[in-house]
Amino acid sequence: MRRFIVLALGLWCSLPALANAQQTAAGPAVAPTITLVLPSLKNLFDDMKVPFDLAQDKKGYDTLVDTLEVFLVGIERDKPVGVRVISGGDTLHPALSIPVLLPPKGVIGDPKSDPNFKKLRDNLWDLDLKTAPPPDPAYIRQIPTPIRTKLPGLKLGTGERLMFGGRDGYMGRDATAVHIATELPEVRSLKGLVAWDFPAGTDLAVMLDGKAQKPENRLKAFAKLRSEMLGAVKKKADEAESAFALREAGLRQLVDELQRFYAESGEIQMLLTVDGEKKNSSATLALTALPGTELEESAKLVKPAPSKYALISTRDAAVVFTGHLPLDPLRKKHAGELHSVIQKHVEHLIDSDKAKPEPEKTADKSALGILFTAIRDVATQGELTGALRSWSTGGGKLDTVGVLKVAATEPYSALLKGLQDAGGPISVAMSADKQDDVEIHKIVSPGAARQFAEIIGADGAIYIGLAANELWYAAGDGVLPRLKAAITESRGAVGEPSAPLAMSVRVGPLTEFVNSYTKRNPLPERPKTAPAAKPAAKAGGDGGAKRPSLPNAQRDTSKSPLENLQALMGDMDLQKLATDAFQGTDDTVSVALTEVEGKIRLDTKVDSGLLRFLGTVMSKFVKDNLSDE
């Protein structure tokens, strides 16, 4: 358990913004720009019970809570716990506020008369989050000489401590909370607990306050975080240049979006709810952009409107996507960049396939020209308008129908004709069928049927439909009737305005797809990891309870938090756990982006199956790492 808690704290402590090893008295801290708050630890434990209940593992839940309780001595269970991100100078600093029980009498922060503060620091010391002065005089020899030399000049108050070890920073104690931050002035500027003023049932709130700091100052503070995030992307020794370029471009575009949201939002509020009765979860994010910003212009593009593609049936579909979303200049640029890097990487993968004959490689790249032209069309048009429906046909196989609004159909006709004239392993039947105003062309690729048997029918047929400014696609066993039905449905009378972007995914059928594909194409075996040590037996009592003690080697400081997370999960077979969890139809994740009363709104809903999977994973982790069995 110690390893788990160290990792959780490490994920927070190792944020790039916290990388500053040197602490400075940088002047008064500004108001927090981002606030994340839980209503209470008790509420968190109640939420954690939901996935364990779905996994039918009450014992696992009790074991986890009992172990966590050992590390939470002195902390109040019914008060808010919050993280405030302070934007000051040239970087971002998260500051944690923990509700700690008041001392029965005496001076707050005093080692002798404030036992709960001491217990908290004792627990953190065991997690390599050390403080000076230490919680116990016996620890004084463990404090490095430079830290001891620095202490007198800091003029720390009774409830203030310098932090070192797993995290450099400062700790401060006031009447209701203990605050942990990067700079001493930040600790001193934080007063009391993070306020909780949200609708009943809310289990997590995240807010961005655009009024706390000017946009240009927020942009300056984000710059260092941006540099560190992008600088952390390194090419792996065995990684292809095209794969690295794709990974780097994806991260850069994500950082571009985060930077704009952070610097140009007037307000962002995200509320998460876990429903203990219905056993599901939902989240709502509402955003208002600052006037006169690029983000405001982008937000104006998000408007509900009637869509003929919303008429396409979604009955029994495993994947549903419908969109009619104009792209702002930044996203047009991103789409153009992705077109280039995706094409280069896919062509690299084709060329690297030693088992594939050269004529088949050439034909595959020609056929994929249709896909790359479609991506380029989205970028040049500055619009993502279309739909996708995918149905499970059993055994991991999917029938898929899609449509995309394109600038013109002539380039696609030319690509199909060129593929037909080339002959070779891929054949093309032009105008093989027709439905309403859509000419349906048929590509037959035996090689694709072998390689992608889950999404392409046994006959290797892929259907491409062309009409005025429309590109249709269909593949799968017996998919042609579905394609024709979708075309006809889209020609009906357009109804009420729909969300600019709506998507839902059933995870069970996708798990079957992954199982089938990996069975035919096994992944390389990972080296086996040593099982984690089980916690030591606890002695009774509160602060006297013996904490689980795992070697520091379990947390490799040379690795990223993600790599440590992978090590923590050990040899857990997530694929098998997913197969076990997603047996029913309660496995849908849905997302909708729209505009409501002048705010951009993103709604997400998660069915019970996803929480059951989470519970199954947590149950397995507890059994492997914490249980006495």
C-alpha positions in Angstrom: 0.0 0.0 0.0 2.9 2.3 0.7 3.9 1.9 -2.9 0.4 2.9 -4.0 0.3 6.0 -1.9 3.8 7.1 -2.9 2.8 6.8 -6.5 -0.4 8.8 -6.0 1.5 11.6 -4.2 4.3 11.3 -6.8 1.9 11.9 -9.7 1.0 15.2 -7.9 4.5 16.1 -6.8 6.1 15.3 -10.2 4.0 17.8 -12.2 6.5 19.7 -14.4 5.6 22.9 -12.6 6.8 21.4 -9.3 10.3 20.6 -10.7 11.8 23.7 -9.1 14.4 22.5 -6.6 15.2 26.0 -5.3 12.6 27.8 -3.2 12.5 31.6 -3.3 10.6 34.2 -1.3 8.9 35.3 -4.5 6.5 37.9 -3.0 2.8 37.5 -2.3 1.0 34.7 -4.1 -1.8 35.6 -6.5 -5.3 34.1 -6.3 -5.5 30.5 -7.5 -6.5 30.2 -11.1 -7.5 26.5 -10.9 -9.2 24.8 -7.9 -9.9 21.1 -7.5 -11.9 20.0 -4.5 -13.5 16.9 -3.0 -16.4 17.4 -0.6 -14.7 15.1 2.0 -12.7 11.9 2.4 -15.8 10.2 3.7 -17.6 11.1 0.4 -14.5 9.8 -1.5 -14.7 6.5 0.4 -18.4 6.2 -0.4 -17.7 6.7 -4.1 -15.0 4.1 -4.0 -17.5 1.6 -2.6 -19.6 1.8 -5.8 -17.1 0.0 -8.1 -16.2 -2.5 -5.4 -20.0 -3.3 -5.0 -20.3 -3.8 -8.7 -17.3 -6.2 -8.6 -18.9 -7.9 -5.6 -15.9 -7.5 -3.4 -16.9 -6.0 0.0 -13.8 -7.6 1.6 -11.5 -5.9 -0.9 -13.1 -2.5 -0.2 -12.8 -3.0 3.5 -9.2 -3.9 3.2 -8.4 -0.9 1.0 -10.2 1.5 3.4 -8.5 0.0 6.5 -5.1 0.4 4.9 -5.8 4.0 3.8 -7.0 4.8 7.3 -3.6 4.0 8.7 -2.1 6.9 6.7 -4.9 9.3 7.5 -4.6 9.6 11.2 -5.4 13.1 12.4 -7.2 14.1 9.1 -10.9 15.0 9.3 -13.1 12.8 7.2 -16.1 15.2 6.7 -14.3 18.4 5.5 -13.3 19.4 1.9 -9.9 18.4 0.5 -8.6 20.7 -2.2 -5.8 21.5 -4.6 -5.4 25.1 -5.7 -3.1 25.9 -8.7 -1.3 29.2 -8.1 -0.2 31.0 -11.2 2.7 33.3 -10.2 5.9 34.4 -11.9 6.8 32.1 -14.8 5.2 28.8 -13.7 2.3 27.0 -12.1 2.4 25.7 -8.5 -0.3 23.3 -7.1 -1.0 23.7 -3.4 -2.7 21.0 -1.4 -5.0 21.9 1.6 -5.8 19.0 4.0 -8.4 19.3 6.9 -6.5 18.3 10.0 -8.2 17.9 13.4 -7.7 20.8 15.8 -5.5 20.2 18.8 -7.5 19.7 22.0 -5.6 22.6 23.6 -2.4 24.5 23.3 -0.6 26.1 20.4 -1.5 25.2 16.8 1.5 23.6 15.1 3.4 23.0 18.3 5.0 19.6 18.3 3.8 18.8 21.8 0.3 20.3 21.9 -0.8 19.6 18.3 -0.6 15.8 18.1 -2.6 15.5 14.8 -0.1 17.8 13.0 2.7 15.5 14.3 0.9 12.3 13.2 0.4 13.8 9.7 4.1 14.6 9.4 5.0 11.2 10.8 3.0 9.5 8.0 4.4 11.8 5.3 7.9 11.1 6.6 7.4 7.4 6.1 6.3 8.2 2.5 9.6 10.0 1.9 7.9 13.4 2.1 10.1 14.8 4.9 9.8 18.0 6.9 12.3 20.2 8.8 12.1 20.6 11.8 11.2 16.9 11.8 8.2 15.4 13.6 10.5 13.5 15.9 13.9 14.8 17.3 15.3 11.3 16.6 15.0 12.1 12.8 17.3 15.1 13.0 20.3 13.2 11.7 18.3 12.3 8.5 18.1 16.0 7.6 20.9 17.0 5.1 23.3 19.6 6.3 22.2 22.2 3.6 18.6 21.9 4.8 19.6 22.4 8.4 21.8 25.4 7.4 18.9 26.9 5.5 16.3 26.7 8.3 17.4 29.7 10.5 17.2 32.2 7.6 13.6 31.2 6.8 12.2 32.4 10.1 9.5 29.7 10.0 6.5 30.1 12.3 5.3 27.6 14.8 3.1 25.7 12.3 5.5 26.0 9.3 7.9 23.5 7.9 10.4 23.1 5.1 9.8 20.0 3.0 12.4 17.9 1.3 12.9 14.3 0.1 10.2 13.2 -2.3 9.1 16.8 -2.8 10.7 20.2 -2.2 8.4 22.8 -0.8 6.8 24.1 2.4 4.1 23.1 4.8 1.9 25.4 6.9 -0.7 24.7 9.6 -3.6 27.1 10.4 -6.7 26.7 12.5 -8.5 24.3 10.1 -6.0 22.9 7.6 -2.5 22.0 6.6 -1.3 23.6 3.4 1.5 22.2 1.2 2.9 24.4 -1.6 6.1 25.1 -3.5 6.9 28.6 -2.1 6.7 29.8 1.5 4.7 32.9 0.5 2.2 30.7 -1.2 1.7 28.6 2.0 1.3 31.8 4.0 -1.3 33.2 1.6 -3.6 30.1 1.9 -6.2 30.5 4.6 -8.6 27.8 5.7 -10.1 25.0 3.7 -11.2 25.2 0.1 -14.8 26.2 0.0 -17.4 23.6 -1.0 -20.5 25.3 -2.6 -21.8 22.9 -5.3 -25.1 21.1 -6.0 -26.0 18.1 -3.8 -24.6 14.9 -5.2 -21.4 16.4 -6.7 -18.4 14.3 -5.9 -15.6 16.3 -7.5 -15.4 19.9 -8.7 -12.8 21.6 -10.8 -12.9 25.3 -11.5 -10.8 27.8 -13.5 -11.2 31.4 -12.6 -10.4 33.7 -15.5 -10.6 36.7 -13.3 -7.9 35.7 -10.9 -5.1 36.7 -13.3 -4.7 38.6 -16.6 -4.6 36.3 -19.7 -1.1 37.5 -20.6 0.2 36.6 -17.1 -1.5 33.2 -17.3 0.1 32.6 -20.7 3.5 33.5 -19.3 3.0 31.1 -16.3 2.0 28.3 -18.7 5.0 28.8 -20.9 7.4 26.9 -18.6 5.0 24.1 -18.1 4.6 23.9 -21.9 8.4 23.8 -22.4 8.8 21.0 -19.8 5.9 18.9 -21.2 7.2 19.1 -24.8 10.8 18.7 -23.7 9.9 15.4 -22.0 9.1 13.8 -25.3 12.1 11.8 -26.3 12.6 9.4 -29.2 12.9 5.8 -28.0 15.8 3.7 -29.1 13.7 1.3 -31.2 11.1 3.9 -32.3 10.6 4.8 -35.9 11.0 8.4 -36.9 7.5 8.5 -38.2 6.1 7.1 -35.0 8.0 9.7 -32.9 6.8 12.5 -35.2 3.2 11.3 -34.7 3.5 11.1 -31.0 5.3 14.5 -30.8 2.6 16.2 -32.9 -0.2 14.7 -30.9 1.3 16.0 -27.6 2.1 19.4 -29.1 -1.5 19.8 -30.3 -2.9 18.8 -26.9 -0.6 21.3 -25.2 -1.8 24.0 -27.7 -5.4 23.3 -26.7 -4.6 23.3 -23.0 -2.7 26.5 -23.2 -5.6 28.2 -25.0 -8.2 26.9 -22.5 -6.0 28.0 -19.6 -5.1 31.5 -20.9 -8.3 32.5 -22.7 -11.1 31.1 -20.6 -13.3 33.4 -18.5 -14.6 30.4 -16.5 -14.5 26.7 -16.6 -16.4 24.5 -14.2 -16.4 20.7 -14.2 -18.6 18.7 -11.9 -18.3 14.9 -11.5 -21.0 12.8 -9.9 -21.0 9.1 -8.9 -24.6 7.8 -8.4 -24.5 5.1 -5.7 -28.0 4.0 -6.4 -27.9 3.8 -10.2 -24.3 2.7 -10.1 -23.2 5.1 -12.9 -21.3 8.3 -13.2 -21.6 11.6 -15.1 -19.6 14.8 -15.6 -20.5 18.2 -16.9 -18.0 20.8 -18.1 -19.2 24.3 -18.8 -16.8 26.9 -20.4 -17.1 30.6 -21.0 -14.4 32.3 -23.1 -12.9 35.8 -22.4 -14.2 38.4 -24.8 -11.9 39.3 -27.7 -10.0 36.0 -27.7 -9.4 33.3 -30.3 -11.2 30.9 -27.9 -14.3 33.1 -28.0 -14.3 33.0 -31.8 -13.9 29.2 -31.5 -16.8 28.9 -29.1 -19.1 30.8 -31.4 -18.7 27.9 -33.9 -20.2 25.5 -31.4 -24.0 25.8 -32.2 -26.7 23.1 -32.3 -28.2 22.8 -35.8 -30.3 20.3 -37.7 -28.2 17.5 -39.2 -29.4 15.0 -41.8 -26.8 12.6 -40.5 -28.5 12.5 -37.1 -31.4 10.7 -38.9 -29.2 7.6 -39.4 -30.3 4.8 -37.1 -28.3 4.2 -34.0 -30.3 1.1 -33.0 -28.0 -1.6 -31.5 -24.9 0.2 -32.7 -21.7 -0.3 -30.7 -20.2 3.0 -31.9 -22.2 6.1 -32.7 -20.7 9.4 -33.9 -22.5 12.4 -35.4 -20.9 15.7 -36.0 -21.3 19.1 -37.7 -18.5 21.2 -36.2 -16.7 24.0 -38.0 -13.0 24.1 -37.2 -11.3 27.3 -36.0 -7.9 28.3 -37.5 -5.9 26.4 -34.8 -7.8 23.2 -35.3 -7.6 23.5 -39.1 -3.8 23.8 -38.7 -3.8 20.8 -36.4 -5.9 18.7 -38.9 -3.4 19.6 -41.7 -0.5 18.5 -39.5 -2.1 15.2 -38.6 -2.8 14.5 -42.2 0.9 14.6 -43.0 2.3 12.7 -40.0 -0.4 10.0 -40.1 0.2 9.4 -43.7 4.0 9.1 -43.3 3.6 6.7 -40.4 1.1 4.4 -42.0 3.2 4.3 -45.2 6.2 3.4 -42.9 4.2 0.5 -41.4 3.3 -0.8 -44.8 6.9 -0.6 -46.0 8.1 -2.3 -42.9 5.9 -5.4 -43.3 8.4 -7.9 -44.5 5.7 -10.6 -45.1 3.8 -8.4 -47.6 4.8 -8.5 -51.3 5.8 -5.2 -52.9 2.8 -5.1 -55.3 0.5 -5.4 -52.3 2.3 -2.6 -50.5 1.9 -0.3 -53.5 -1.8 -1.2 -53.8 -2.4 -0.7 -50.1 -0.8 2.8 -50.2 -2.9 3.7 -53.2 -6.1 2.6 -51.6 -5.3 4.4 -48.4 -5.0 7.6 -50.5 -8.8 7.8 -50.1 -8.5 8.1 -46.3 -5.7 10.6 -46.4 -7.5 12.7 -48.9 -10.5 12.7 -46.6 -8.4 13.9 -43.6 -7.0 16.7 -45.8 -10.5 17.6 -46.9 -11.4 18.2 -43.2 -8.4 20.5 -42.8 -9.0 22.5 -46.0 -12.7 22.8 -45.5 -12.3 23.7 -41.9 -15.3 21.5 -41.1 -16.0 18.1 -39.5 -19.4 17.1 -40.7 -20.4 13.4 -40.9 -21.4 10.3 -39.1 -20.2 6.8 -38.2 -22.2 3.8 -37.0 -20.6 0.5 -36.1 -22.5 -2.7 -35.1 -21.1 -5.8 -33.4 -21.8 -9.0 -35.4 -20.2 -11.3 -32.8 -16.8 -12.8 -32.2 -15.2 -9.4 -32.2 -16.3 -8.5 -35.7 -17.9 -5.1 -36.6 -20.0 -3.8 -39.5 -19.2 -0.1 -40.0 -20.9 2.6 -42.1 -19.5 6.2 -42.2 -20.1 9.4 -44.2 -18.1 12.6 -44.4 -18.9 15.9 -46.1 -16.1 16.7 -48.6 -15.3 19.6 -50.8 -15.7 17.6 -54.1 -16.0 14.0 -55.1 -13.7 14.2 -58.2 -10.5 13.5 -56.3 -12.0 10.3 -54.9 -13.3 9.1 -58.3 -9.9 9.7 -59.7 -8.2 7.6 -56.9 -10.7 4.8 -57.5 -10.2 4.8 -61.2 -6.4 4.9 -60.8 -6.6 1.9 -58.4 -8.8 0.1 -60.9 -6.4 0.7 -63.8 -3.4 -0.4 -61.8 -4.8 -3.9 -61.5 -2.8 -6.0 -59.0 -4.0 -7.5 -55.8 -6.8 -5.0 -55.2 -9.7 -4.9 -57.6 -12.2 -2.1 -58.1 -15.7 -2.3 -59.5 -16.8 1.3 -60.4 -20.6 2.0 -60.0 -21.2 -1.5 -58.7 -24.5 -0.4 -57.0 -26.6 2.7 -56.4 -28.8 4.0 -53.6 -30.8 7.2 -54.1 -28.3 9.7 -55.4 -25.2 7.8 -54.2 -23.0 5.9 -56.6 -21.6 2.9 -54.8 -18.2 1.6 -55.8 -16.7 -1.7 -54.6 -13.1 -2.3 -53.6 -12.0 -5.9 -53.0 -8.8 -6.5 -51.0 -8.1 -10.1 -50.0 -5.0 -8.9 -48.1 -7.0 -6.4 -46.0 -9.5 -9.2 -45.2 -6.7 -11.3 -43.9 -5.0 -8.5 -41.9 -8.2 -6.8 -40.6 -10.7 -9.7 -40.4 -12.5 -8.0 -37.6 -13.6 -4.9 -39.6 -13.5 -6.1 -43.2 -15.7 -9.0 -44.5 -14.3 -12.3 -45.5 -14.8 -11.4 -49.2 -12.5 -8.3 -48.7 -15.2 -5.9 -49.9 -15.0 -2.2 -49.0 -17.7 0.1 -50.3 -17.1 3.7 -51.2 -20.2 5.8 -52.0 -20.0 9.2 -53.8 -22.7 11.9 -54.1 -22.6 15.7 -54.2 -20.0 16.7 -51.5 -20.4 13.3 -49.8 -18.0 10.4 -49.2 -19.6 7.2 -47.8 -17.7 4.2 -46.5 -18.8 0.7 -45.4 -17.1 -2.5 -44.5 -17.9 -5.8 -42.8 -19.7 -9.0 -43.4 -23.1 -8.2 -45.0 -22.7 -4.5 -44.5 -24.1 -3.4 -47.9 -27.8 -3.4 -46.7 -26.8 -1.2 -43.7 -25.1 1.2 -46.1 -28.1 1.5 -48.3 -30.4 2.0 -45.3 -28.2 4.7 -43.8 -28.1 6.6 -47.2 -31.9 6.5 -47.4 -32.4 7.5 -43.8 -30.1 10.6 -44.3 -32.4 11.7 -47.1 -35.4 12.1 -44.8 -36.9 15.3 -43.4 -34.3 17.0 -41.1 -35.7 17.4 -37.5 -34.7 19.3 -34.4 -31.3 20.8 -33.9 -28.7 18.3 -32.6 -25.5 18.7 -30.7 -22.5 19.8 -32.9 -20.7 16.7 -31.7 -22.1 13.5 -30.1 -20.5 10.2 -29.6 -21.3 7.0 -27.7 -19.2 3.8 -27.4 -20.1 0.4 -26.0 -16.9 -0.9 -24.5 -17.9 -4.6 -24.5 -17.9 -5.1 -28.3 -14.6 -3.1 -28.6 -13.1 -5.4 -26.0 -14.2 -8.4 -28.1 -12.6 -6.7 -31.1 -9.3 -6.3 -29.3 -9.4 -9.9 -28.0 -9.9 -11.2 -31.5 -7.2 -9.1 -33.1 -4.6 -9.7 -30.4 -5.3 -13.5 -30.6 -4.4 -13.4 -34.3 -1.6 -10.9 -33.7 -0.1 -11.6 -30.2 1.7 -8.7 -28.5 5.3 -9.2 -27.4 5.4 -10.7 -23.9 6.3 -8.2 -21.1 9.0 -9.2 -18.6 7.4 -10.6 -15.5 7.5 -8.3 -12.5 8.2 -9.4 -8.9 5.0 -9.5 -6.8 4.6 -6.5 -4.5 5.3 -7.0 -0.8 2.2 -7.4 1.4 1.7 -4.9 4.2 3.1 -5.8 7.6 0.7 -6.7 10.3 -0.7 -3.7 12.1 -0.5 -3.1 15.8 -3.7 -1.8 17.3 -4.4 1.9 18.1 -4.7 5.1 16.0 -1.3 6.8 15.5 0.4 3.7 17.0 -0.8 1.5 14.1 2.1 0.0 12.3 2.2 1.3 8.7 2.8 -1.0 5.7 6.5 -0.8 4.9 7.7 -1.4 1.4 11.3 -0.7 0.2 12.0 2.6 -1.4 13.1 0.7 -4.5 9.4 0.1 -5.3 9.3 3.8 -6.4 11.9 4.4 -9.1 12.6 8.1 -9.1 14.3 7.8 -12.5 11.1 6.8 -14.1 8.1 8.9 -15.1 4.8 8.6 -13.1 3.3 6.7 -16.0 6.2 4.1 -15.9 5.8 3.8 -12.2 2.1 3.3 -12.6 2.8 0.5 -15.1 5.2 -1.1 -12.6 2.6 -0.7 -9.9 0.0 -2.6 -12.0 2.5 -5.4 -12.3 1.3 -8.3 -14.4 -2.4 -7.5 -14.1 -4.2 -8.8 -17.2 -6.4 -5.8 -18.0 -7.7 -7.4 -21.2 -9.0 -10.4 -19.3 -10.5 -8.2 -16.5 -12.2 -6.1 -19.2 -13.7 -9.2 -20.8 -15.1 -10.4 -17.4 -16.5 -6.9 -16.6 -18.2 -6.2 -19.9 -20.6 -9.1 -20.1 -23.8 -7.1 -20.3 -25.1 -4.1 -22.2 -24.4 -1.5 -19.4 -21.1 -0.6 -20.9 -21.7 2.7 -22.7 -19.6 5.8 -22.5 -21.3 8.8 -24.2 -20.0 12.4 -24.8 -21.9 15.4 -26.2 -20.5 18.8 -27.0 -23.0 21.7 -27.4 -23.8 25.3 -26.5 -26.3 26.1 -23.7 -27.2 29.6 -22.7 -24.0 31.1 -24.1 -21.7 28.5 -22.5 -19.9 25.6 -24.2 -21.0 22.5 -22.5 -19.5 19.0 -22.6 -21.6 16.2 -21.0 -20.1 12.8 -20.3 -22.0 9.7 -19.0 -20.5 6.4 -17.9 -22.6 3.2 -17.4 -22.2 0.7 -14.7 -20.0 -1.6 -16.8 -17.2 0.9 -16.7 -17.4 1.2 -13.0 -17.5 -2.5 -12.7 -14.3 -2.8 -14.7 -12.7 -0.2 -12.4 -13.9 -2.2 -9.4 -12.5 -5.4 -10.9 -9.1 -3.7 -11.4 -9.1 -2.3 -7.9 -10.2 -5.6 -6.4 -7.4 -7.4 -8.2 -4.9 -4.8 -7.0 -6.0 -5.1 -3.4 -5.9 -8.9 -3.5 -2.4 -8.9 -5.0 -0.9 -6.2 -2.8 -2.8 -5.8 0.4 -4.8 -8.9 1.2 -3.5 -11.4 3.8 -4.7 -14.3 1.6 
